[in-house]
Amino acid sequence: MVRNILAVIAGIVVGSIVNGALINLGHYVVPLPPGADVSTMENLAVAMKSFGPEQFVFPFLAHAIGTLVGAFLAALIAVSHKMKIAIAIGILFLIGGLAAGIMIGSPMWYNAIDFIFAYMPMAWIGAKVAGILRGRELPR
């Protein structure tokens, strides 16, 4: 039980670090529009109105890969209930994404893509890959 709790904590921490790193990397790969200030949530909400679709690529990748890595690590560390733990990571990241989407006011087209494809599918894939690497398929 302790190892399962540690698996959840590790999944959340490492997934969040990956998420944040990719968000920050994204600003270098896909520059923000001129004059865009994303230093606070309020400024981000205002700046987002000037974003093109290209500015949403890295946030999506950050959410998807952060969830994938967090769920994968949690399923790898957990002793039992690996798929449930990985899905729990996906649910926690989805809740965070929903809250951020509401607070920031991101476009509905982006929210739909992000909420449908970045969280639960990536948690499931992370658990499956962890199961394959450990030499056994996880239950569905």
N, C-alpha and C positions, 0 to 999 in steps of 0.2 A: 504494500500500500504506500509506503514512504517513497519507494522508487517511482511509482506511478505519479505521485504528487510532484516529485522532482522533475519528472518527464514533462508534465504540464508547465511547470515554471520555466524549465529550460526552453521548451517550445515557444512560449510567449516571449521570453527575453531575446532569444536568438532570432526569431522571426521578426520581432520589432526592430532589432538592430539592422537586419537585412533590408527591411522596409525603409527605414530612415536613410540608410546608405544609398539605396537606389534613388530615392527622392532627391537627395543632394547631388548625386551623380547626374541625374537627369537635367539639372540646370546648366551643366557644362556641355552635355551632349546636344540638347535641344534648348537653345537660349530662350529666355523669357522675352516677351514683347518689350520694345523700348519703353522705359518708364514704369514697368511693372514692379511693384514692391510686394514681396510675399513674406515680409518679416513678422507680420502678425496675422491672426485669423481674419480680422476685419479688413486689412489691406489685401489679403489673398482673395477674399470674397469680391472686392472691388476689381482687382487685377484680373480675376478669372473671366470677366466680361470681355477682355481683349484677347483671351487665349484662342488659338486655333486648335484643331484636333491634334496637331503634333505635340502640343504642350501636355496632352493627357496620356501620351504613350507611356512615359516613365512612371507616373502615378499608378497606372494600371499594372505595369510590370512589377512595381514595388509591392503592390497589394497581393498580386498573384504569387510572386516568387517568395515574398516574406511569409505568406501563408503556407506555401509548399514546403519551404525549409523548416518552418516551425512545426508543422504536422509531421513531416518526415522524422525530424529529430525526436519529437515526443514519442512517436510509434517505435522508433529504434531503441529508445531508453526504457520504455514501459515494459513491465513484466507481464501484465495481463490487460485485457480490454484495449488493445492497441488501436483498433479501428475507432472505437468510441472516443478514445483520448484524442486521436488525430481529428476526428470530426468536432470535438469540443474546441480544439484550437481554431478550426475553421469558423465555428460559431462565434467565438470570442473576437476574432479578427473581423468577421462580418458585422458584429455589433459596433465595433470601433469604426468601421467603414461607413455604416449607416449614420452614426452620430456625426462623423466628420462631414459626410455629404449634406446632412441637414444644417449643420452649423455654418458650413462654407457656402452652401447654396450652389453646388456644382450642377451642371446641366443634366437634365433628365436622361438624355441619350447616353451620357457617360455613366451616370448612376446605374442605368439598366445593364449596360455591358459589365461594369465593375461588379455589381452585386450578384449577377447571374454567373459570371465566368471566373472571377478572381478568387473567390473564397472557398465555397464548398467543393467544387470540382478539384481544386488544387489540394485541399486537405485530403480528399479521397486518394488522389494520385500519390501524394506524399506517403500516406499509409501503405499503399500498394507497393511502392518502390522499397520502402523499409522492409516490408514482408519478403519481397523477392531477394533483397540483399542479405536478409537473415536466413534465407534458404527455405522459407515456407510461405505459402500464400496465406494472406489474412482472410478471415471470413468476411462476407459481404455484409 
